[in-house]
Amino acid sequence: MRPDDDASDFVVKFHRIYPAAIPPMRADASALGTLPAASFQYCQPVRTASAYGWYVFPPADIRLTWDGTETLYEVDGEWRVLTSAHLSDEFLDYWDANAPEAWKGRAPPYLTSIFSPGVVQIWSGLLVSTSRGWSVHIRPLANITHSRTYACFEGIIESDEFKPCPLFINLRLLTTDREIMIPRQRPLFQVQPLQRVCYADATQRYPDFDALARESGSVFGLTDAEWQGLQQTVRSANPEDSDHTVGSYGARVRRRAKRADD
């Protein structure tokens, strides 16, 4: 944060508790360069989804293995059964030197085996908090191929009320009797700000439309304006019948964003 910035101006705040943790990185429209060139150039919805939020990294290189019952982790060349594991002794000393008296000796573990076999919780070394009415959506990396050895659970944390909250991800290990490597330098999950109203019950109600019936009385259908909007939205398969050009959606979205910034 720059010296002239006011922390209250930010919707999301990350607190780097573990000094060696990699700071969150703004998500990338090219999905770290993995999108096909045509998708990156012309598909604005994919670009927008890819760039929404921040990438979060593991706090250290993590090596795991699962035998179908117990999860083991590697430390100093030795495999140990995982219950919970802390970061370095230096971090524990740093925590105790700076934490209030009631919190000394209570540094959070970065690696925990939790309630279900093969499920592991990884703490990023960060805390997160949000402005009132905002939550954080914790999810797998958007539009990036995931590992075949583990899968990330998704979750929504109301981090305006429960703050600051340890920023972690739960993983399900998918393979047995082989080493699962989670490198520190590769993003592990994505964090996206989300207004609480987005997932409220009232927001998820919708009218029941009667196929292509015209709207009248109690029947919800497509209005004339909606038919016209559909014509402007959908590009015909026959270029001669279409007034849409490739990339026109993206151009309109970028123009609207520019107007909003101005």
Secondary structure as UniProt FT lines:
FT   TURN            3..4
FT   HELIX           7..9
FT   STRAND          12..16
FT   TURN            19..20
FT   STRAND          25..26
FT   TURN            29..34
FT   HELIX           37..42
FT   HELIX           44..50
FT   STRAND          54..56
FT   STRAND          62..66
FT   STRAND          71..75
FT   TURN            76..77
FT   STRAND          78..81
FT   STRAND          84..85
FT   HELIX           89..98
FT   HELIX           101..103
FT   TURN            104..105
FT   STRAND          111..113
FT   TURN            117..118
FT   STRAND          119..130
FT   TURN            132..133
FT   STRAND          134..139
FT   TURN            142..143
FT   STRAND          150..152
FT   STRAND          155..157
FT   TURN            159..161
FT   STRAND          165..173
FT   STRAND          180..182
FT   TURN            184..185
FT   STRAND          189..195
FT   HELIX           196..199
FT   TURN            201..204
FT   STRAND          209..214
FT   TURN            217..218
FT   STRAND          219..222
FT   HELIX           224..233
FT   HELIX           239..241
FT   TURN            246..247
FT   HELIX           248..261
//
